[in-house]
Amino acid sequence: MLKNGKKKSQKPGKNTSKVEILNISKHGIWLHVKSKEYFLSYEDFPWFKNATVSEICNIKLLHGFHLRWEQLDIDLELESLEHPERYPLKYIPENERKQKKSAA
């Protein structure tokens, strides 16, 4: 307590929950980032489909807008999750890329 009888407020701790995996299902992953929820379907984000729970949960939010899964070598910007229409590029599995090249 201070001299005037008021309690001294504690300094807030470091915010460790800016990014959190809420659920991993057979359809995709639910993320909670900066008070918003995002669903990453395996159809749109196939890199996560065969990843382990540990690999998916090892996520970091960098610079306030960059999601990084170090073990999976995956980087996503929040902007691409908030406005996917602005990022029309889709993942094409390697075997499909080879088929398209040989057909051309």
PyMOL commands that set and color helices and strands:
alter all, ss='L'
color gray80, all
select helices_A, chain A and resi 46-48+53-57+78-82+84-86+94-103
alter helices_A, ss='H'
color red, helices_A
select strands_A, chain A and resi 19-24+28-33+36-41+60-62+66-69+74-77
alter strands_A, ss='S'
color yellow, strands_A
deselect
rebuild
show_as cartoon
